[in-house]
Amino acid sequence: MQIDQLIQGLEAKFNQSRIVFWYDPEQSFQEAVASIAIAGVTLLDMAEHSILEVKKRIELDEPLGRFLLYFSCAEPAPEADFLLDIRFYSETFFADSSSMLLAELGISRMDLRGHLQLRQSFFGSKQRLAALKRLVTEGEDASSLDLKMIAVLTKADTPSLEDVLLRLLKGYADSISSDVEAEAGLALLAKFGLDKPLWKAVAARFGYDEDEPSITGFTLKLFCTELLMHVAADDLDWLSNNLLEMASGRATAQAFMVGWRDSRRYAECHDLLSHKIEGQLEIGNRCAHYSPNQLLECDCFEAVEQAIIRGLVAQLLDTSKRVDRVEFGTILSRRLSGHWCLLRPEYKSVYEALRNAELLLFLRKQFVDGFHYDSAKALYEAYTSELYLFDQAYRLFNEHVHLLFSQGAEILRQLDEAVERLYTDWYLSELGRAWDSHIEREGLLEQWALPAVDNQFQFFDKQVKKRLGSKQTKRIFV
């Protein structure tokens, strides 16, 4: 170590206290001590001075003086240290490489010297050291320092366990479509002895404690645990071998999964791993018999989204049961704000089509016997107040379902056929029959007019002409 480095470290200590103790049991710097000169500081080689004499000088003779006390021995035990009271309000300087590293990092805890010796390989790179310096704070302990080294190696966004895991999970996702090993990130950590500290932190936070931990195994347990927490069913024994055991760990995993899906940077790798695992576990087949309400809160697998849609379609097509409109609407609202719907616009089209199909079927049941009104005027008013909803729902349904068909999605094909039969074969037929009965009886073919209702050919005169007469109006859009 260079003299200027020693002086720099000592000056930092004197910024904290007027008295600095320096213990050098290996006597590595015994010859260099004499060449150390710091302005305003008295250097005392304690091998040449009486301890009691020095104590008197420091406390009585020169109470404001600055002193560097060099000992060519180890720190004495507290009960044998005649300067212990002075040490309590002084600073201690260490000149080994680990101590200097701690000083360079701005960490005051000298008890971390041994820990840094275990991590010497990490500090072999100036780039890694510089990156670590940007992250550390004065109050680091061994585990927090390890986590920040891990963050440097994984290039995590922040030195948090969650961001470290997201980087490792991204590496796993990238391996699906490349030649990179799924555990490549862990291999790098193992090279610097930081894989075990990572899994220790994961075990404490998530309850993932395995003899041979891996990113692939951890990922599987994350997805299976979230699925278990969100499927309202009792027959989930097939998940039992892939669950996090601790209740607190499961809650942490759930929060982590939500944050992962909501992350703009990492949501894509969530979806890649989700599809991989749903294929492994045959999620689509296993969830097919659950009702949409049982799957309502589950966002971790796209196959679950599709199972919910199939369940809703089945409810609409089952004419033997009445659809609970409140429950149906609640399911649509929840799924429209879910991960897969926000990610893929086609799912929004599916749910909006289902919403309008449900309305059509509900209206159909409101008019089981057709449309029977006392007069053409009453039929007209019924159309303007509620019967128009048939046409509106039908058109909105078709707008969404045709978009799906254009993309090759067939999930609503059977429902589309049912809606077409309802609208064409029943609604238009019944509405035409209702108008026919009044047109003939009320002589509307001879004079097409209803009391207090403007005809279409009167629209310009009644609604447009007056507005065009204004000097300020140049165009009217209808």
Order of alpha helices (4+ residues) and beta strands (2+ residues): alpha-beta-beta-alpha-beta-alpha-beta-alpha-alpha-alpha-alpha-alpha-alpha-alpha-alpha-alpha-alpha-alpha-alpha-alpha-alpha-alpha-alpha-alpha-alpha-alpha-alpha
